[in-house]
Amino acid sequence: MKFYEMAPERRRARMQAEGSLSPQDAELLARSGRLDPAVADGLIENQIGQFALPLGVARGLVVNGEPRDVPMVTEESSVVAAASNGARIAALNGGVAAHAPAEHRVRAEVVFADVLDRDAALAILSSRRRDVFDVARRAKPSIVARGGGLRDVSVEPVRDEFLKIALDIDVQAAMGANIADTIAEAVAAAAGDWIGVRALTAILTNAVPGGQAVTAEIVLDPATVACRGIAGDEVAEGVARLSRLAEADVERAVTHNKGIMNGISAAVLATGNDTRAVEAGAHAFAARTGRYRPLAVWSMEEGRLVGRIAVPLQVGVVGGATTSLPAARAAQRIARYLPDNGSTPSVAAYQETLAALGLVQNLAALRALAGPGIQAGHMALQASNLAISAGARGGEIAAVAAALQSRSKDLETAKSVLGALRSDP
Ligand code: MEV
């Protein structure tokens, strides 16, 4: 039986047998969906309830030679199916080669406004470089002890009005917002004293320093992208052409990137990371040339379909909700984002998996578009959603969804199928 055809408990049992899911995590996932009330209340302000979403897994995404099961949380029916499809094609071609920057850096900005003598202030701040490093070290000794900390400082005017200190910080395996904000506020206080002006703001930027991005590449035999009777060569040419369209047409680029973020955001959410930080950084990066462009591009090279992605990924595997949410921790263990040999944790494996996932997610979407169109697959998956919206519960969901496969897939039909099922069970 195929994995997607199994009941959730059989899927967990299969993953346990394969060794990608521990008995403890299987147990945790079986009863997950509700946080401990104290955890939920402690996580946000004014908590009044909980909001459950399904956690799925894209299987066997081969990244740098290692197959990974990638947990994903999403409300969109087709996302995990598309990711799994893309991962399957990638595996047929030796997988995805991905590369994360050697250091996991974030940038914080301390900005002053209305500095009367900007040249004098610039000179003072530039001459205090060493002091800035001292302040940063004292503000966050724990990150220095973990091998990270402030790496670079630059001072620059922004228009006529502002003066900015940019702080590039190695945050090791953390997402880094808290580390960066703590250091930025300490530098803001000290630098404010040096130049006699109170800082306007001191905060992390969700843009990555120096345009540092995670990259991934895949080289495909066109035969492996054949789709529903359409020859692989034709589909591959179509994928490359759709990529050129995304470069030429911003409206298409937005949807192209939305498809990429379908996968990345779902895998970011599954680990308790900040989806908005990743989305903001990705879209800003897409527009870094002054024109919004596709994050992943595809071309035919020597008879092969080659896909490349570059995307900044501001994520972490220690700290915040990535540590405090039990299901997020389980998701990280399933995908083996943290080394299990006790060596220093790093975000690289996670970032590389996310970039690879975005690339295969894009491949699955473009392949469907270049092949039979998106609705064929989408609507088949949408059937369960329609069944649930029509009021189906328990076993009725699969029965109504199955009946809808050969009928018109709309809410009215789903309701009438459900009515017929209930009157003649
Ligand atoms: C749907 O959620 C995402 C797609 O529209 C992406 C794309 O068009 O490339 C299928």
Boltz pocket constraint, residues with backbone or C-beta under 6 A from the ligand:
constraints:
  - pocket:
      binder: B
      contacts: [[A, 76], [A, 255], [A, 256], [A, 257], [A, 258], [A, 259], [A, 260], [A, 262], [A, 362], [A, 365], [A, 366], [A, 369], [A, 374]]
      max_distance: 6.0
